Every structure is written in structure tokens, then in C-alpha cells.
Amino acid sequence: DPKKAEPKKPSGPLADARQRLLRGNYEEARDGFTKAAKEDVALTPAALAGVAESHRLVGEYDKAVETLNDALKQVPNNPTLHAARGDLLY
């Protein structure tokens, strides 16, 4: 009986926050994304896009747009942030 290989679960601060977001724990997800953005500059664009997504999923569209606009001031021309903003505005 060969053991079935289980898929690897993503790890890291963004993966944990993303799982919380997918499970409907929006506040916890937002906190996780915010913490990741502060702790690792390389994660900032993706983390701020996650913060905006957590606002969008609870109907706080103005906060989501504001988050992305502020993020684009910090990291201009970032494709992740532009994609998130385009998706939100669409």
C-alpha cells in the first residue's frame, strides 16, 4: 500500500492570512496582512492587496480603494496593486 503524497500546504505570513480570508475570518486576515506588510517590505504589495480584498469582501469598497491608492503611492507601478485596483474598480 503506497502512501499517498499529500500536497504541501503553503506557509508563511501571507498564506496564513489568505487561509483566514478564504474561511471568512476577515478581521483576522486583515490583521495578518497588515502585520506582514509591516514586517517584510518585499511582501508589502501583496499584503496590502490582501488588506484591500478583506475590505472588499465585507462591502467596504471605499476602504478597499483607499488602501490600494495609498499602497500605490508607496510602491508606484506595482503590477500586483494595479491588478487588484483594476479588479476592484471593474
C-alpha positions as CSV (number, residue, x, y, z in Angstrom):
1,D,0.0,0.0,0.0
2,P,2.0,3.1,-1.1
3,K,1.4,6.2,0.9
4,K,-0.4,8.9,-0.9
5,A,1.6,12.0,-1.2
6,E,-0.2,14.9,0.5
7,P,0.0,18.2,-1.2
8,K,2.2,20.7,0.6
9,K,0.3,23.5,2.3
10,P,1.6,27.0,1.6
11,S,3.3,28.5,4.6
12,G,4.3,32.0,5.7
13,P,2.5,35.1,6.8
14,L,0.6,35.7,3.6
15,A,-0.5,32.1,3.3
16,D,-1.9,32.1,6.8
17,A,-3.7,35.4,6.2
18,R,-5.0,34.1,2.9
19,Q,-6.4,31.0,4.6
20,R,-8.2,33.2,7.1
21,L,-9.6,35.3,4.3
22,L,-10.9,32.2,2.5
23,R,-12.6,30.9,5.6
24,G,-14.4,34.2,6.2
25,N,-12.3,35.4,9.1
26,Y,-11.9,38.9,7.6
27,E,-10.7,40.8,10.6
28,E,-8.0,38.1,11.4
29,A,-7.0,38.1,7.7
30,R,-6.7,41.9,7.7
31,D,-4.6,41.8,10.8
32,G,-2.3,39.1,9.3
33,F,-1.9,41.0,6.0
34,T,-1.2,44.3,7.9
35,K,1.4,42.6,10.1
36,A,3.1,41.0,7.0
37,A,3.2,44.4,5.2
38,K,5.0,46.0,8.2
39,E,7.4,43.1,8.8
40,D,8.7,42.5,5.3
41,V,9.0,45.2,2.6
42,A,9.1,42.6,-0.1
43,L,5.6,41.4,0.9
44,T,4.1,44.8,1.2
45,P,2.3,45.0,-2.2
46,A,0.7,41.5,-1.9
47,A,-0.1,42.1,1.7
48,L,-1.8,45.5,1.0
49,A,-3.7,43.9,-1.8
50,G,-4.9,41.3,0.8
51,V,-6.0,44.1,3.1
52,A,-8.0,45.7,0.3
53,E,-9.5,42.3,-0.5
54,S,-10.6,41.8,3.1
55,H,-12.4,45.2,2.9
56,R,-14.0,44.4,-0.4
57,L,-15.4,41.1,0.8
58,V,-17.3,42.8,3.6
59,G,-18.6,45.5,1.3
60,E,-16.2,48.3,2.4
61,Y,-15.4,49.3,-1.2
62,D,-14.3,52.8,-0.3
63,K,-11.7,51.5,2.2
64,A,-10.5,49.0,-0.3
65,V,-9.9,51.6,-2.9
66,E,-8.3,53.9,-0.4
67,T,-6.0,51.1,0.7
68,L,-4.9,50.4,-2.8
69,N,-4.4,54.1,-3.7
70,D,-2.3,54.6,-0.6
71,A,-0.3,51.5,-1.5
72,L,0.3,52.7,-5.0
73,K,1.8,55.9,-3.5
74,Q,4.2,53.8,-1.5
75,V,5.0,51.4,-4.4
76,P,4.2,53.0,-7.7
77,N,3.8,50.9,-10.8
78,N,3.5,47.7,-8.9
79,P,1.6,45.2,-11.1
80,T,0.0,43.4,-8.1
81,L,-1.5,46.6,-6.8
82,H,-2.7,47.8,-10.2
83,A,-4.3,44.4,-10.9
84,A,-6.1,44.5,-7.5
85,R,-7.2,48.0,-8.1
86,G,-8.4,47.2,-11.6
87,D,-10.3,44.2,-10.4
88,L,-11.9,46.2,-7.7
89,L,-13.0,49.0,-10.0
90,Y,-14.3,46.6,-12.6
